[in-house]
Amino acid sequence: MPNGVKIVHRQTPSPVAYVGVMVGAGTRDEAPEENGMAHYIEHCVFKGTAHHSARQIIQALEGVGSEVNAYTTKEETTFYAATLCEHVQLSLHLIAEMVLEPSFKKEETDKERMVILDEIESYNDQPSELIYDDFEGLVFAGSPLAQPILGTKKTLKHLSSKPDYAKRWMERNYTPDRMVVFCQGNVKPERFFRLAEKEFGGIKARGERLKAKGSTPFAAERQASYKKHTHQVHAMLGGRAYPIGHEDQLGMFLLNNILGGGSLNSRLNLSLREAKGLVYTVESTYTPLSDTGYWCVYWACDPEDYSLSHSLVRKELDKLRDTPLSDAALRHALVQLRGQLAISAQNQENSALSLAKSVLYRGYAPEWEETMRKIEQTDARRLQQIAQELFEVSNTYILTYE
């Protein structure tokens, strides 16, 4: 739109539509004293607007069977609904109202602060989840990316002490150039574009554009261990990786899938679980961000098995660095990934959210077949070079909970 808001729609035959807005503002846009602000706002916009109470909003949406949701990441905040296509107009209108006209009544936001404090405590009780935040804190130390998405008890108290604090933060960061209004479902594109323009076309452009985030310093400390008094040792090993749009992003995506992606025949699962019985869960993850990224391997094991597990993880990384995949192994990896991408594309919710994120950062959203064709252009030699670059011992960090 003229004000900079992007609109994207993907037509599918599904009678259920996923509709919402993704905003390119998250934890890394927070000053240290504001830590948790993006997530706090995500919660508080549901607590009422200039025109409707929280109960009226929920009753209006859930009264027609719609499901409304939201989430915050280090770089985005997203609000969306799953709804019958006939109720897209209602859903988009109420989401727009929450995002553009939240009331932030103190009696409501104080309640929500208590909810978030409970969420933090719940998160602290789940080492398999908390370790990702702490690992990002290690890898991105000195950068806003190191801050936890939920914030802390101290910062939450600070955020909720000033009624206009959240509104001012939204004014700075919820700018039109950072917004993508999206829909996936059996809705005529022209109709959705009109609805989106009606709800978001009136936001004033500020002459700003989504800026490059700037360089993220490398942390001096490469190793950390925290006493969590857990029965098992929880461990994470990894390092920096490619950002969104990098020429080797898709190659790394394939390499990660081979190493420890979501399948039981991944190299790490076969080595640590199937062959040795050392772990229940071992997985690898690749997370590209707008200007950087990271990869990691997570596992949990009995304390006496930690040294062997660690060495086996390192062994699988070194195999990928030292030996290129055979032609047969590469073909098998590509066939497997093709099936996984096809199945994933059938998940309407994930597909809609990926659609919005791709448009936010890249300006377009390829179908999964196009993505697969690009991945198939990566040969074994290039995969080995990626492994040599990213899995180098000097480029890795290690975090443990004991």
LINTAVEN-V204783 format. One record per pair of residues at least 12 apart in sequence whose C-alpha atoms are under 7 Angstrom apart, sorted by the first residue. I is the first residue (numbers start at 0). J is the second residue. D is the distance in Angstrom with one decimal. If there is no record, write none. Layout:
[[I | J | D] [I | J | D]]
This chain:
[[0 | 200 | 6.9] [2 | 175 | 6.2] [2 | 200 | 6.9] [2 | 202 | 6.9] [2 | 203 | 6.2] [2 | 204 | 4.7] [3 | 175 | 5.2] [3 | 176 | 4.6] [3 | 204 | 6.6] [4 | 175 | 4.8] [4 | 176 | 5.4] [4 | 178 | 5.3] [4 | 179 | 6.0] [5 | 178 | 6.3] [5 | 179 | 4.7] [5 | 180 | 6.2] [6 | 179 | 5.7] [6 | 180 | 4.8] [6 | 181 | 5.9] [6 | 192 | 6.9] [7 | 180 | 6.4] [7 | 181 | 4.9] [7 | 182 | 6.6] [8 | 181 | 5.7] [8 | 182 | 4.8] [8 | 183 | 5.7] [8 | 188 | 6.3] [9 | 182 | 6.5] [9 | 183 | 4.8] [9 | 184 | 6.7] [10 | 183 | 5.8] [10 | 184 | 5.3] [10 | 185 | 5.5] [10 | 186 | 6.4] [11 | 183 | 6.7] [11 | 184 | 4.8] [11 | 185 | 5.1] [12 | 184 | 6.5] [12 | 185 | 5.0] [13 | 184 | 5.4] [13 | 185 | 5.5] [14 | 83 | 5.9] [14 | 84 | 5.7] [14 | 184 | 6.6] [14 | 185 | 5.8] [15 | 81 | 6.7] [15 | 82 | 5.5] [15 | 83 | 4.5] [15 | 84 | 5.5] [15 | 184 | 5.9] [16 | 81 | 5.8] [16 | 82 | 5.4] [16 | 83 | 5.9] [16 | 84 | 5.3] [16 | 182 | 6.7] [16 | 183 | 5.4] [16 | 184 | 4.2] [16 | 185 | 6.8] [17 | 79 | 6.8] [17 | 80 | 5.7] [17 | 81 | 4.7] [17 | 82 | 6.5] [17 | 182 | 5.5] [17 | 183 | 5.3] [17 | 184 | 6.6] [17 | 348 | 6.5] [17 | 351 | 6.4] [18 | 79 | 5.4] [18 | 80 | 5.5] [18 | 81 | 6.7] [18 | 87 | 7.0] [18 | 91 | 6.6] [18 | 181 | 5.6] [18 | 182 | 4.3] [18 | 183 | 6.6] [19 | 78 | 5.5] [19 | 79 | 3.9] [19 | 80 | 6.3] [19 | 91 | 6.3] [19 | 94 | 6.8] [19 | 180 | 5.8] [19 | 181 | 5.6] [19 | 182 | 6.7] [20 | 77 | 5.9] [20 | 78 | 5.5] [20 | 79 | 6.4] [20 | 178 | 6.7] [20 | 179 | 5.5] [20 | 180 | 4.4] [20 | 181 | 6.0] [21 | 75 | 6.8] [21 | 76 | 6.0] [21 | 77 | 4.3] [21 | 78 | 6.5] [21 | 178 | 5.8] [21 | 179 | 5.2] [21 | 180 | 6.5] [21 | 355 | 6.6] [22 | 75 | 5.5] [22 | 76 | 5.3] [22 | 77 | 6.1] [22 | 173 | 6.5] [22 | 177 | 5.5] [22 | 178 | 4.6] [22 | 179 | 6.5] [23 | 74 | 5.9] [23 | 75 | 4.5] [23 | 76 | 6.6] [23 | 177 | 4.9] [23 | 178 | 6.5] [24 | 74 | 5.3] [24 | 75 | 4.7] [24 | 76 | 6.0] [24 | 172 | 6.0] [24 | 173 | 6.9] [25 | 37 | 5.3] [25 | 71 | 6.5] [25 | 72 | 5.8] [25 | 73 | 4.9] [25 | 74 | 4.1] [25 | 75 | 4.7] [25 | 76 | 6.0] [26 | 72 | 6.7] [26 | 73 | 4.4] [26 | 74 | 6.2] [26 | 143 | 6.9] [26 | 144 | 6.9] [26 | 146 | 6.9] [26 | 148 | 5.7] [27 | 73 | 5.6] [27 | 74 | 6.2] [27 | 143 | 4.5] [27 | 144 | 5.1] [29 | 143 | 6.9] [32 | 154 | 6.0] [33 | 154 | 6.3] [33 | 158 | 6.6] [34 | 146 | 6.8] [34 | 150 | 4.9] [34 | 154 | 6.1] [35 | 148 | 5.6] [35 | 149 | 4.9] [35 | 150 | 3.7] [35 | 155 | 6.8] [36 | 158 | 6.9] [37 | 71 | 6.8] [38 | 71 | 5.6] [38 | 148 | 6.5] [38 | 149 | 6.0] [40 | 165 | 6.7] [41 | 69 | 6.8] [41 | 70 | 7.0] [41 | 71 | 7.0] [42 | 111 | 6.8] [43 | 103 | 6.5] [43 | 108 | 5.9] [43 | 111 | 6.7] [44 | 97 | 5.3] [44 | 98 | 6.5] [44 | 101 | 5.2] [45 | 97 | 6.5] [46 | 107 | 6.2] [47 | 101 | 6.1] [47 | 102 | 5.8] [48 | 96 | 6.7] [48 | 97 | 5.9] [48 | 100 | 5.5] [48 | 101 | 4.2] [48 | 102 | 4.5] [49 | 100 | 5.9] [49 | 101 | 6.3] [49 | 102 | 5.4] [56 | 93 | 7.0] [60 | 90 | 6.6] [64 | 82 | 6.9] [65 | 80 | 6.6] [65 | 81 | 5.6] [65 | 82 | 4.4] [66 | 80 | 5.4] [66 | 81 | 5.1] [66 | 82 | 6.6] [67 | 79 | 5.9] [67 | 80 | 4.2] [67 | 81 | 6.4] [68 | 80 | 6.0] [72 | 148 | 6.6] [73 | 144 | 6.4] [73 | 148 | 6.5] [78 | 94 | 6.9] [84 | 184 | 6.9] [84 | 185 | 6.4] [84 | 186 | 6.3] [88 | 194 | 6.7] [92 | 198 | 6.4] [95 | 198 | 6.2] [103 | 162 | 7.0] [105 | 162 | 6.5] [109 | 159 | 6.8] [112 | 155 | 6.9] [116 | 152 | 6.7] [119 | 149 | 6.6] [132 | 147 | 6.0] [134 | 398 | 6.4] [138 | 218 | 6.3] [138 | 238 | 6.6] [138 | 396 | 6.9] [139 | 217 | 6.6] [139 | 218 | 6.4] [140 | 218 | 5.3] [141 | 216 | 6.6] [142 | 215 | 6.1] [142 | 216 | 6.9] [175 | 202 | 6.6] [175 | 204 | 5.9] [176 | 207 | 6.7] [176 | 208 | 5.4] [176 | 209 | 6.3] [177 | 209 | 6.0] [179 | 355 | 6.2] [179 | 359 | 6.2] [180 | 195 | 6.8] [181 | 355 | 6.0] [182 | 351 | 6.8] [183 | 351 | 5.7] [212 | 290 | 6.5] [221 | 395 | 7.0] [221 | 396 | 4.6] [221 | 397 | 6.5] [222 | 396 | 5.6] [222 | 397 | 4.9] [222 | 398 | 5.9] [223 | 397 | 6.5] [223 | 398 | 4.9] [223 | 399 | 6.6] [224 | 398 | 5.6] [224 | 399 | 4.7] [224 | 400 | 5.9] [225 | 399 | 6.4] [225 | 400 | 5.0] [225 | 401 | 6.3] [226 | 400 | 5.8] [226 | 401 | 5.0] [227 | 400 | 5.8] [227 | 401 | 5.6] [228 | 401 | 6.0] [229 | 401 | 6.2] [231 | 299 | 6.2] [231 | 300 | 5.4] [231 | 301 | 4.9] [231 | 302 | 6.1] [232 | 299 | 5.5] [232 | 300 | 5.5] [232 | 301 | 6.0] [232 | 302 | 5.5] [232 | 399 | 6.8] [232 | 400 | 5.6] [232 | 401 | 5.0] [233 | 298 | 6.1] [233 | 299 | 4.4] [233 | 300 | 6.8] [233 | 399 | 5.6] [233 | 400 | 5.0] [233 | 401 | 6.9] [234 | 297 | 5.7] [234 | 298 | 5.5] [234 | 299 | 6.1] [234 | 398 | 5.7] [234 | 399 | 4.4] [234 | 400 | 6.4] [235 | 295 | 6.4] [235 | 296 | 5.4] [235 | 297 | 4.5] [235 | 298 | 6.6] [235 | 397 | 5.7] [235 | 398 | 5.2] [235 | 399 | 6.4] [236 | 295 | 5.4] [236 | 296 | 5.2] [236 | 297 | 6.8] [236 | 395 | 6.7] [236 | 396 | 5.6] [236 | 397 | 4.4] [236 | 398 | 6.5] [237 | 294 | 5.3] [237 | 295 | 3.9] [237 | 296 | 6.1] [237 | 395 | 5.1] [237 | 396 | 5.4] [237 | 397 | 6.7] [238 | 293 | 5.5] [238 | 294 | 5.6] [238 | 295 | 6.5] [238 | 394 | 5.9] [238 | 395 | 4.6] [238 | 396 | 5.7] [239 | 292 | 5.7] [239 | 293 | 4.2] [239 | 294 | 6.3] [240 | 291 | 6.5] [240 | 292 | 4.7] [240 | 293 | 4.4] [240 | 294 | 6.0] [240 | 389 | 6.5] [241 | 287 | 6.1] [241 | 291 | 5.7] [241 | 292 | 5.3] [242 | 287 | 4.7] [242 | 288 | 5.0] [242 | 289 | 5.6] [242 | 290 | 5.0] [242 | 291 | 4.2] [242 | 292 | 5.1] [243 | 287 | 5.2] [243 | 288 | 5.6] [243 | 289 | 5.4] [243 | 290 | 6.9] [249 | 374 | 5.7] [250 | 374 | 6.3] [250 | 377 | 6.2] [250 | 382 | 6.3] [251 | 385 | 6.9] [252 | 285 | 6.8] [254 | 382 | 6.6] [255 | 283 | 6.4] [255 | 284 | 6.6] [255 | 285 | 6.5] [257 | 332 | 6.6] [258 | 283 | 6.8] [259 | 282 | 4.7] [259 | 283 | 4.5] [260 | 282 | 6.1] [260 | 283 | 5.8] [260 | 284 | 6.9] [266 | 315 | 7.0] [267 | 281 | 6.7] [267 | 312 | 6.7] [267 | 315 | 6.9] [268 | 281 | 6.1] [271 | 308 | 6.6] [271 | 311 | 7.0] [277 | 300 | 6.2] [277 | 304 | 6.6] [277 | 308 | 7.0] [278 | 298 | 7.0] [278 | 299 | 6.1] [278 | 300 | 5.2] [280 | 298 | 5.8] [280 | 299 | 6.6] [281 | 297 | 5.6] [281 | 298 | 4.4] [282 | 296 | 5.7] [282 | 297 | 5.5] [282 | 298 | 6.7] [283 | 295 | 5.5] [283 | 296 | 4.2] [283 | 297 | 6.3] [284 | 296 | 6.5] [316 | 390 | 6.3] [319 | 383 | 6.1] [319 | 386 | 6.0] [320 | 383 | 5.5] [320 | 386 | 4.9] [320 | 387 | 4.7] [323 | 379 | 5.6] [323 | 380 | 6.0] [323 | 383 | 5.4] [324 | 379 | 5.4] [329 | 379 | 6.8] [333 | 375 | 6.9] [337 | 371 | 6.6] [340 | 367 | 6.5] [344 | 367 | 6.9]]
